[in-house]
Amino acid sequence: MDRDERIRFIFRKRRRFTRTAAAQALGRSVRWVEDSRFSPENGGWVSWQEMILMANLLWTHRQVRHALGDDFVVVFPPLARLVPLTVQVPAYKLIALRQEARRRRMDTSEIIIDYLDVDWCEAQRIDTRVPGFLEAWHFPYLESESQGYREAAERNGGCGDGD
């Protein structure tokens, strides 16, 4: 299987994988799967969500978008889809960004995507102003599967502001 076939096989259908099937689909070893994201409490199975998270370690958002073609809009929630961004930064920052991307063998977009982070409480606040934000923030998990985030927020004193 080539990269695009692997991506399509993993992303197009929500299902679980054995560790061996997961390794084959990702083009990695079973050991890599177990060391990367595998949750032993799943009884030897790798969930689709775990597969997506591991795929994100291997391929850029642009590579996934390209491989999925029109199916990209079926797999990804609207606000999780790539959009263009134009910014102005000092030239030395652009040089540093490109240098970091080369060093990490990443696309510059991926560096920016990885840098930006929003916690559960802020994601909930944003979602009140921009419906669909939580769905995209929580992808590949369904929003209904976010109980762990809610419990962690409550253990840490909640979100404040009545949220």
MARVOMI-887339 format. One record per atom (N, C-alpha, C): x, y, z; atom name; residue number from 0; residue in one letter. Coordinates in Angstrom, 1 decimal, always signed. Example, Ala and Ser with C-alpha at 12.3 -4.5 7.8 and 13.67 -1.06 7.14 Angstrom:
REM residues 2
      px      py      pz  atome  num  residu
   +13.2    -5.7    +7.8      N    0       a
   +12.3    -4.5    +7.8     CA    0       a
   +13.2    -3.3    +7.8      C    0       a
   +12.8    -2.2    +7.1      N    1       s
   +13.7    -1.1    +7.1     CA    1       s
   +12.9    +0.0    +7.9      C    1       s
REM end
This chain:
REM residues 163
      px      py      pz  atome  num  residu
    +0.8    -1.2    +0.0      N    0       m
    +0.0    +0.0    +0.0     CA    0       m
    +0.9    +1.2    +0.0      C    0       m
    +0.5    +2.2    -0.8      N    1       d
    +1.3    +3.5    -0.7     CA    1       d
    +0.6    +4.4    +0.3      C    1       d
    +1.2    +5.5    +0.6      N    2       r
    +0.7    +6.4    +1.6     CA    2       r
    -0.7    +6.8    +1.4      C    2       r
    -1.1    +7.2    +0.2      N    3       d
    -2.5    +7.7    +0.0     CA    3       d
    -3.5    +6.5    +0.3      C    3       d
    -3.1    +5.3    -0.1      N    4       e
    -4.0    +4.2    +0.1     CA    4       e
    -4.1    +3.9    +1.6      C    4       e
    -3.0    +4.0    +2.3      N    5       r
    -3.0    +3.8    +3.8     CA    5       r
    -4.0    +4.8    +4.5      C    5       r
    -3.8    +6.1    +4.0      N    6       i
    -4.6    +7.2    +4.6     CA    6       i
    -6.1    +6.9    +4.3      C    6       i
    -6.5    +6.6    +3.1      N    7       r
    -7.9    +6.3    +2.8     CA    7       r
    -8.4    +5.1    +3.6      C    7       r
    -7.6    +4.0    +3.7      N    8       f
    -8.0    +2.9    +4.4     CA    8       f
    -8.3    +3.2    +5.9      C    8       f
    -7.5    +4.0    +6.5      N    9       i
    -7.6    +4.3    +7.9     CA    9       i
    -8.8    +5.3    +8.1      C    9       i
    -8.8    +6.4    +7.4      N   10       f
    -9.7    +7.5    +7.6     CA   10       f
   -11.2    +7.3    +7.2      C   10       f
   -11.4    +6.6    +6.1      N   11       r
   -12.7    +6.5    +5.5     CA   11       r
   -13.8    +5.8    +6.3      C   11       r
   -13.4    +4.8    +7.1      N   12       k
   -14.4    +4.0    +7.8     CA   12       k
   -14.0    +3.9    +9.2      C   12       k
   -15.0    +4.3   +10.1      N   13       r
   -14.8    +4.1   +11.5     CA   13       r
   -14.9    +2.7   +11.9      C   13       r
   -13.8    +2.1   +12.4      N   14       r
   -13.8    +0.7   +12.8     CA   14       r
   -12.6    +0.5   +13.8      C   14       r
   -12.5    -0.6   +14.4      N   15       r
   -11.4    -0.9   +15.2     CA   15       r
   -10.5    -1.9   +14.5      C   15       r
    -9.2    -1.9   +14.9      N   16       f
    -8.2    -2.7   +14.2     CA   16       f
    -7.5    -3.6   +15.3      C   16       f
    -7.0    -4.7   +14.9      N   17       t
    -6.1    -5.5   +15.7     CA   17       t
    -4.8    -4.7   +15.7      C   17       t
    -3.9    -5.0   +16.7      N   18       r
    -2.6    -4.3   +16.7     CA   18       r
    -1.9    -4.6   +15.4      C   18       r
    -1.9    -5.8   +14.9      N   19       t
    -1.2    -6.2   +13.7     CA   19       t
    -1.8    -5.5   +12.5      C   19       t
    -3.1    -5.4   +12.4      N   20       a
    -3.8    -4.7   +11.3     CA   20       a
    -3.5    -3.2   +11.3      C   20       a
    -3.4    -2.7   +12.6      N   21       a
    -3.1    -1.3   +12.7     CA   21       a
    -1.7    -1.0   +12.2      C   21       a
    -0.7    -1.9   +12.6      N   22       a
    +0.7    -1.7   +12.2     CA   22       a
    +0.8    -1.8   +10.7      C   22       a
    +0.1    -2.7   +10.1      N   23       q
    +0.1    -2.8    +8.6     CA   23       q
    -0.4    -1.6    +7.9      C   23       q
    -1.6    -1.2    +8.4      N   24       a
    -2.3    +0.0    +7.8     CA   24       a
    -1.4    +1.3    +7.9      C   24       a
    -0.7    +1.4    +9.0      N   25       l
    +0.1    +2.6    +9.3     CA   25       l
    +1.5    +2.4    +8.6      C   25       l
    +1.9    +1.2    +8.3      N   26       g
    +3.2    +1.0    +7.7     CA   26       g
    +4.3    +1.0    +8.8      C   26       g
    +3.9    +0.6   +10.0      N   27       r
    +4.9    +0.6   +11.1     CA   27       r
    +4.8    -0.7   +11.8      C   27       r
    +5.6    -0.9   +12.8      N   28       s
    +5.7    -2.2   +13.5     CA   28       s
    +4.6    -2.2   +14.6      C   28       s
    +4.3    -3.4   +15.1      N   29       v
    +3.3    -3.5   +16.2     CA   29       v
    +3.9    -2.8   +17.4      C   29       v
    +5.2    -2.9   +17.6      N   30       r
    +5.9    -2.2   +18.7     CA   30       r
    +5.6    -0.7   +18.7      C   30       r
    +5.7    -0.1   +17.5      N   31       w
    +5.5    +1.3   +17.3     CA   31       w
    +4.1    +1.6   +17.7      C   31       w
    +3.1    +0.8   +17.2      N   32       v
    +1.7    +1.1   +17.5     CA   32       v
    +1.5    +1.0   +19.1      C   32       v
    +2.1    +0.0   +19.7      N   33       e
    +1.9    -0.1   +21.2     CA   33       e
    +2.6    +1.1   +21.9      C   33       e
    +3.7    +1.5   +21.4      N   34       d
    +4.4    +2.6   +22.0     CA   34       d
    +3.8    +4.0   +21.8      C   34       d
    +3.1    +4.1   +20.7      N   35       s
    +2.6    +5.4   +20.2     CA   35       s
    +1.3    +5.9   +20.9      C   35       s
    +0.2    +5.1   +20.8      N   36       r
    -1.0    +5.5   +21.3     CA   36       r
    -1.9    +4.4   +21.8      C   36       r
    -1.4    +3.2   +21.7      N   37       f
    -2.3    +2.0   +22.0     CA   37       f
    -2.7    +2.0   +23.4      C   37       f
    -4.0    +1.8   +23.6      N   38       s
    -4.6    +1.8   +25.0     CA   38       s
    -4.9    +0.3   +25.3      C   38       s
    -4.1    -0.3   +26.2      N   39       p
    -4.3    -1.8   +26.5     CA   39       p
    -5.7    -2.1   +27.0      C   39       p
    -6.3    -1.1   +27.6      N   40       e
    -7.7    -1.3   +28.2     CA   40       e
    -8.7    -1.6   +27.1      C   40       e
    -8.3    -1.4   +25.8      N   41       n
    -9.3    -1.7   +24.7     CA   41       n
    -9.3    -3.2   +24.4      C   41       n
    -8.6    -4.0   +25.2      N   42       g
    -8.7    -5.5   +24.9     CA   42       g
    -7.9    -5.9   +23.7      C   42       g
    -6.8    -5.3   +23.4      N   43       g
    -6.1    -5.7   +22.2     CA   43       g
    -6.5    -5.1   +20.9      C   43       g
    -7.5    -4.3   +20.9      N   44       w
    -8.0    -3.6   +19.7     CA   44       w
    -7.5    -2.2   +19.7      C   44       w
    -7.3    -1.6   +18.6      N   45       v
    -6.9    -0.2   +18.4     CA   45       v
    -8.2    +0.5   +17.8      C   45       v
    -8.6    +1.5   +18.5      N   46       s
    -9.8    +2.2   +18.1     CA   46       s
    -9.5    +3.0   +16.8      C   46       s
   -10.6    +3.4   +16.1      N   47       w
   -10.4    +4.3   +15.0     CA   47       w
    -9.8    +5.6   +15.4      C   47       w
   -10.3    +6.1   +16.6      N   48       q
    -9.7    +7.4   +17.1     CA   48       q
    -8.2    +7.3   +17.3      C   48       q
    -7.8    +6.2   +17.9      N   49       e
    -6.4    +6.0   +18.1     CA   49       e
    -5.6    +5.9   +16.8      C   49       e
    -6.2    +5.3   +15.8      N   50       m
    -5.6    +5.2   +14.5     CA   50       m
    -5.4    +6.6   +13.9      C   50       m
    -6.4    +7.4   +14.1      N   51       i
    -6.3    +8.8   +13.5     CA   51       i
    -5.2    +9.6   +14.2      C   51       i
    -5.1    +9.4   +15.6      N   52       l
    -4.1   +10.1   +16.3     CA   52       l
    -2.7    +9.6   +15.9      C   52       l
    -2.5    +8.3   +15.7      N   53       m
    -1.2    +7.8   +15.2     CA   53       m
    -1.0    +8.3   +13.8      C   53       m
    -2.0    +8.3   +12.9      N   54       a
    -1.8    +8.8   +11.6     CA   54       a
    -1.3   +10.2   +11.6      C   54       a
    -1.8   +11.0   +12.5      N   55       n
    -1.4   +12.4   +12.6     CA   55       n
    +0.1   +12.5   +13.0      C   55       n
    +0.7   +11.5   +13.6      N   56       l
    +2.1   +11.5   +13.8     CA   56       l
    +2.9   +11.2   +12.6      C   56       l
    +2.3   +10.6   +11.6      N   57       l
    +3.0   +10.2   +10.4     CA   57       l
    +2.8   +11.1    +9.2      C   57       l
    +1.6   +11.7    +9.1      N   58       w
    +1.2   +12.4    +7.9     CA   58       w
    +0.7   +13.8    +8.2      C   58       w
    +0.9   +14.8    +7.4      N   59       t
    +0.5   +16.1    +7.6     CA   59       t
    -1.0   +16.2    +7.2      C   59       t
    -1.6   +17.3    +7.7      N   60       h
    -3.0   +17.5    +7.4     CA   60       h
    -3.2   +17.7    +5.9      C   60       h
    -2.2   +18.3    +5.2      N   61       r
    -2.3   +18.4    +3.8     CA   61       r
    -2.2   +17.1    +3.0      C   61       r
    -1.4   +16.2    +3.5      N   62       q
    -1.3   +14.9    +2.9     CA   62       q
    -2.6   +14.1    +3.1      C   62       q
    -3.2   +14.2    +4.2      N   63       v
    -4.5   +13.5    +4.5     CA   63       v
    -5.5   +14.1    +3.6      C   63       v
    -5.6   +15.5    +3.5      N   64       r
    -6.6   +16.1    +2.7     CA   64       r
    -6.4   +15.7    +1.2      C   64       r
    -5.2   +15.6    +0.7      N   65       h
    -5.0   +15.2    -0.6     CA   65       h
    -5.4   +13.8    -0.9      C   65       h
    -5.0   +12.9    +0.0      N   66       a
    -5.3   +11.5    -0.1     CA   66       a
    -6.8   +11.2    -0.1      C   66       a
    -7.5   +11.9    +0.8      N   67       l
    -9.0   +11.7    +0.9     CA   67       l
    -9.8   +12.3    -0.2      C   67       l
    -9.2   +13.3    -0.8      N   68       g
   -10.0   +14.0    -1.9     CA   68       g
   -11.3   +14.5    -1.4      C   68       g
   -12.4   +14.2    -2.1      N   69       d
   -13.7   +14.7    -1.8     CA   69       d
   -14.2   +14.1    -0.5      C   69       d
   -13.7   +12.9    -0.1      N   70       d
   -14.1   +12.3    +1.2     CA   70       d
   -13.7   +13.1    +2.4      C   70       d
   -12.8   +14.0    +2.2      N   71       f
   -12.3   +14.8    +3.3     CA   71       f
   -13.5   +15.5    +4.1      C   71       f
   -14.4   +16.0    +3.3      N   72       v
   -15.6   +16.7    +3.9     CA   72       v
   -16.5   +15.8    +4.6      C   72       v
   -16.4   +14.5    +4.3      N   73       v
   -17.3   +13.5    +5.0     CA   73       v
   -16.6   +13.1    +6.3      C   73       v
   -15.3   +13.0    +6.3      N   74       v
   -14.6   +12.5    +7.5     CA   74       v
   -14.4   +13.6    +8.5      C   74       v
   -14.0   +14.8    +8.1      N   75       f
   -13.7   +15.8    +9.1     CA   75       f
   -14.9   +16.8    +9.3      C   75       f
   -15.1   +17.2   +10.6      N   76       p
   -16.1   +18.2   +10.8     CA   76       p
   -15.7   +19.5   +10.1      C   76       p
   -16.7   +20.3    +9.8      N   77       p
   -16.4   +21.6    +9.1     CA   77       p
   -15.3   +22.4    +9.6      C   77       p
   -15.3   +22.6   +10.9      N   78       l
   -14.3   +23.5   +11.5     CA   78       l
   -12.9   +22.8   +11.7      C   78       l
   -12.8   +21.5   +11.4      N   79       a
   -11.5   +20.8   +11.5     CA   79       a
   -10.8   +20.8   +10.1      C   79       a
   -11.4   +21.3    +9.1      N   80       r
   -10.9   +21.3    +7.8     CA   80       r
    -9.9   +22.5    +7.6      C   80       r
    -8.9   +22.3    +6.7      N   81       l
    -7.9   +23.3    +6.5     CA   81       l
    -8.5   +24.5    +5.8      C   81       l
    -8.0   +25.6    +6.2      N   82       v
    -8.4   +26.9    +5.5     CA   82       v
    -7.1   +27.7    +5.4      C   82       v
    -7.1   +28.6    +4.3      N   83       p
    -5.9   +29.4    +4.2     CA   83       p
    -5.8   +30.5    +5.3      C   83       p
    -4.5   +30.8    +5.6      N   84       l
    -4.3   +31.9    +6.6     CA   84       l
    -3.1   +32.8    +6.0      C   84       l
    -3.4   +34.0    +6.0      N   85       t
    -2.3   +35.0    +5.6     CA   85       t
    -2.0   +35.8    +6.8      C   85       t
    -0.7   +35.8    +7.2      N   86       v
    -0.2   +36.6    +8.3     CA   86       v
    +1.0   +37.4    +7.9      C   86       v
    +1.3   +38.4    +8.7      N   87       q
    +2.6   +39.1    +8.5     CA   87       q
    +3.4   +39.0    +9.7      C   87       q
    +4.6   +38.5    +9.5      N   88       v
    +5.6   +38.4   +10.7     CA   88       v
    +6.9   +39.0   +10.2      C   88       v
    +7.7   +39.3   +11.2      N   89       p
    +9.1   +39.8   +10.8     CA   89       p
    +9.8   +38.7   +10.0      C   89       p
   +10.7   +39.1    +9.1      N   90       a
   +11.4   +38.2    +8.2     CA   90       a
   +12.2   +37.1    +9.0      C   90       a
   +12.8   +37.5   +10.1      N   91       y
   +13.6   +36.6   +10.9     CA   91       y
   +12.7   +35.5   +11.5      C   91       y
   +11.5   +35.8   +11.8      N   92       k
   +10.6   +34.8   +12.4     CA   92       k
   +10.2   +33.8   +11.3      C   92       k
   +10.0   +34.3   +10.1      N   93       l
    +9.7   +33.4    +8.9     CA   93       l
   +10.8   +32.5    +8.6      C   93       l
   +12.0   +33.0    +8.7      N   94       i
   +13.2   +32.2    +8.5     CA   94       i
   +13.3   +31.1    +9.6      C   94       i
   +13.1   +31.5   +10.8      N   95       a
   +13.1   +30.6   +11.9     CA   95       a
   +12.0   +29.5   +11.8      C   95       a
   +10.8   +29.9   +11.3      N   96       l
    +9.7   +29.0   +11.1     CA   96       l
   +10.1   +27.9   +10.0      C   96       l
   +10.6   +28.4    +8.9      N   97       r
   +11.1   +27.5    +7.9     CA   97       r
   +12.2   +26.6    +8.3      C   97       r
   +13.1   +27.1    +9.1      N   98       q
   +14.2   +26.3    +9.6     CA   98       q
   +13.7   +25.2   +10.5      C   98       q
   +12.8   +25.6   +11.4      N   99       e
   +12.2   +24.6   +12.3     CA   99       e
   +11.5   +23.5   +11.5      C   99       e
   +10.8   +23.9   +10.5      N  100       a
   +10.0   +23.0    +9.7     CA  100       a
   +11.0   +22.0    +9.0      C  100       a
   +12.1   +22.5    +8.5      N  101       r
   +13.1   +21.6    +7.8     CA  101       r
   +13.7   +20.7    +8.9      C  101       r
   +14.0   +21.2   +10.0      N  102       r
   +14.7   +20.4   +11.1     CA  102       r
   +13.7   +19.3   +11.5      C  102       r
   +12.5   +19.6   +11.6      N  103       r
   +11.5   +18.6   +12.1     CA  103       r
   +10.9   +17.8   +10.9      C  103       r
   +11.3   +18.1    +9.7      N  104       r
   +10.8   +17.5    +8.5     CA  104       r
    +9.2   +17.6    +8.4      C  104       r
    +8.8   +18.9    +8.6      N  105       m
    +7.4   +19.1    +8.7     CA  105       m
    +7.0   +20.3    +7.7      C  105       m
    +5.8   +20.4    +7.4      N  106       d
    +5.3   +21.5    +6.7     CA  106       d
    +5.2   +22.7    +7.7      C  106       d
    +5.4   +23.9    +7.2      N  107       t
    +5.3   +25.1    +8.1     CA  107       t
    +3.9   +25.2    +8.7      C  107       t
    +2.9   +24.8    +8.0      N  108       s
    +1.5   +24.8    +8.5     CA  108       s
    +1.4   +23.9    +9.7      C  108       s
    +2.1   +22.7    +9.7      N  109       e
    +2.0   +21.8   +10.8     CA  109       e
    +2.6   +22.4   +12.0      C  109       e
    +3.7   +23.1   +11.9      N  110       i
    +4.4   +23.8   +13.0     CA  110       i
    +3.3   +24.7   +13.7      C  110       i
    +2.6   +25.5   +12.9      N  111       i
    +1.7   +26.4   +13.5     CA  111       i
    +0.5   +25.6   +14.1      C  111       i
    +0.0   +24.6   +13.4      N  112       i
    -1.1   +23.8   +14.0     CA  112       i
    -0.7   +23.2   +15.3      C  112       i
    +0.5   +22.6   +15.4      N  113       d
    +1.0   +22.0   +16.6     CA  113       d
    +1.2   +23.0   +17.8      C  113       d
    +1.6   +24.3   +17.4      N  114       y
    +1.8   +25.3   +18.4     CA  114       y
    +0.6   +25.8   +19.1      C  114       y
    -0.5   +25.9   +18.3      N  115       l
    -1.7   +26.4   +18.9     CA  115       l
    -2.5   +25.4   +19.7      C  115       l
    -2.8   +25.7   +20.9      N  116       d
    -3.5   +24.8   +21.8     CA  116       d
    -4.6   +25.5   +22.5      C  116       d
    -5.7   +24.8   +22.7      N  117       v
    -6.9   +25.4   +23.4     CA  117       v
    -7.3   +24.3   +24.4      C  117       v
    -7.5   +24.7   +25.7      N  118       d
    -7.9   +23.7   +26.7     CA  118       d
    -9.4   +23.5   +26.6      C  118       d
    -9.9   +22.5   +27.4      N  119       w
   -11.3   +22.2   +27.4     CA  119       w
   -12.2   +23.3   +27.7      C  119       w
   -11.8   +24.1   +28.8      N  120       c
   -12.7   +25.2   +29.2     CA  120       c
   -12.8   +26.3   +28.1      C  120       c
   -11.6   +26.6   +27.6      N  121       e
   -11.7   +27.6   +26.5     CA  121       e
   -12.4   +27.1   +25.3      C  121       e
   -12.3   +25.9   +25.0      N  122       a
   -13.0   +25.3   +23.8     CA  122       a
   -14.5   +25.4   +24.0      C  122       a
   -15.0   +25.2   +25.3      N  123       q
   -16.4   +25.3   +25.5     CA  123       q
   -16.9   +26.8   +25.4      C  123       q
   -16.0   +27.7   +25.9      N  124       r
   -16.4   +29.1   +25.7     CA  124       r
   -16.5   +29.5   +24.3      C  124       r
   -15.5   +29.1   +23.5      N  125       i
   -15.5   +29.4   +22.0     CA  125       i
   -16.7   +28.8   +21.4      C  125       i
   -17.1   +27.6   +21.7      N  126       d
   -18.2   +26.9   +21.1     CA  126       d
   -19.5   +27.7   +21.3      C  126       d
   -19.6   +28.4   +22.5      N  127       t
   -20.8   +29.2   +22.7     CA  127       t
   -21.0   +30.3   +21.7      C  127       t
   -19.8   +30.8   +21.2      N  128       r
   -19.8   +31.9   +20.2     CA  128       r
   -19.7   +31.4   +18.7      C  128       r
   -19.1   +30.2   +18.6      N  129       v
   -18.9   +29.6   +17.3     CA  129       v
   -19.3   +28.2   +17.3      C  129       v
   -20.6   +27.9   +17.1      N  130       p
   -21.1   +26.5   +17.2     CA  130       p
   -20.3   +25.6   +16.2      C  130       p
   -20.0   +24.4   +16.7      N  131       g
   -19.2   +23.5   +15.9     CA  131       g
   -17.8   +23.4   +16.3      C  131       g
   -17.3   +24.4   +17.1      N  132       f
   -15.9   +24.5   +17.6     CA  132       f
   -15.5   +23.2   +18.3      C  132       f
   -16.4   +22.8   +19.3      N  133       l
   -16.1   +21.6   +20.1     CA  133       l
   -16.0   +20.4   +19.3      C  133       l
   -16.9   +20.3   +18.3      N  134       e
   -16.9   +19.1   +17.5     CA  134       e
   -15.5   +19.0   +16.7      C  134       e
   -15.0   +20.1   +16.2      N  135       a
   -13.7   +20.1   +15.5     CA  135       a
   -12.6   +19.9   +16.5      C  135       a
   -12.7   +20.6   +17.7      N  136       w
   -11.6   +20.5   +18.7     CA  136       w
   -11.4   +19.1   +19.2      C  136       w
   -12.5   +18.4   +19.3      N  137       h
   -12.5   +17.0   +19.9     CA  137       h
   -12.2   +15.9   +18.9      C  137       h
   -12.2   +16.3   +17.6      N  138       f
   -12.0   +15.3   +16.5     CA  138       f
   -10.7   +14.6   +16.8      C  138       f
   -10.6   +13.3   +16.7      N  139       p
   -11.5   +12.3   +16.0     CA  139       p
   -12.5   +11.7   +16.9      C  139       p
   -12.6   +12.2   +18.2      N  140       y
   -13.6   +11.7   +19.1     CA  140       y
   -14.9   +12.4   +18.8      C  140       y
   -16.0   +11.8   +19.1      N  141       l
   -17.3   +12.5   +19.0     CA  141       l
   -17.4   +13.3   +20.3      C  141       l
   -18.1   +14.4   +20.1      N  142       e
   -18.3   +15.3   +21.3     CA  142       e
   -18.9   +14.6   +22.5      C  142       e
   -19.8   +13.6   +22.2      N  143       s
   -20.5   +12.9   +23.2     CA  143       s
   -19.5   +12.0   +24.0      C  143       s
   -18.2   +11.8   +23.5      N  144       e
   -17.2   +11.1   +24.2     CA  144       e
   -16.3   +11.9   +25.0      C  144       e
   -16.7   +13.1   +25.3      N  145       s
   -15.8   +14.1   +26.0     CA  145       s
   -15.9   +14.1   +27.5      C  145       s
   -16.5   +13.1   +28.1      N  146       q
   -16.7   +13.0   +29.5     CA  146       q
   -15.4   +13.2   +30.3      C  146       q
   -14.3   +12.6   +29.8      N  147       g
   -13.1   +12.6   +30.5     CA  147       g
   -12.6   +14.1   +30.6      C  147       g
   -12.8   +14.9   +29.6      N  148       y
   -12.4   +16.3   +29.7     CA  148       y
   -13.2   +17.0   +30.7      C  148       y
   -14.5   +16.7   +30.7      N  149       r
   -15.4   +17.4   +31.7     CA  149       r
   -15.0   +17.0   +33.2      C  149       r
   -14.7   +15.8   +33.4      N  150       e
   -14.3   +15.3   +34.7     CA  150       e
   -13.0   +16.0   +35.1      C  150       e
   -12.0   +16.0   +34.2      N  151       a
   -10.8   +16.7   +34.6     CA  151       a
   -10.9   +18.1   +34.9      C  151       a
   -11.8   +18.8   +34.1      N  152       a
   -12.0   +20.2   +34.4     CA  152       a
   -12.7   +20.4   +35.8      C  152       a
   -13.6   +19.5   +36.1      N  153       e
   -14.3   +19.6   +37.4     CA  153       e
   -13.3   +19.4   +38.5      C  153       e
   -12.4   +18.4   +38.4      N  154       r
   -11.4   +18.1   +39.4     CA  154       r
   -10.5   +19.3   +39.6      C  154       r
   -10.3   +20.0   +38.5      N  155       n
    -9.4   +21.2   +38.6     CA  155       n
   -10.1   +22.5   +38.9      C  155       n
   -11.3   +22.4   +39.5      N  156       g
   -12.0   +23.6   +39.9     CA  156       g
   -13.0   +24.1   +38.9      C  156       g
   -13.3   +23.3   +37.8      N  157       g
   -14.2   +23.7   +36.8     CA  157       g
   -13.6   +24.8   +35.9      C  157       g
   -14.5   +25.3   +35.1      N  158       c
   -14.1   +26.3   +34.1     CA  158       c
   -14.2   +27.7   +34.5      C  158       c
   -14.9   +27.9   +35.6      N  159       g
   -15.1   +29.3   +36.0     CA  159       g
   -16.1   +30.0   +35.2      C  159       g
   -16.4   +31.2   +35.4      N  160       d
   -17.4   +32.0   +34.7     CA  160       d
   -18.7   +31.3   +34.5      C  160       d
   -19.1   +30.4   +35.4      N  161       g
   -20.3   +29.7   +35.3     CA  161       g
   -20.4   +28.6   +34.3      C  161       g
   -19.3   +28.3   +33.6      N  162       d
   -19.3   +27.3   +32.5     CA  162       d
   -19.2   +25.9   +33.1      C  162       d
REM end
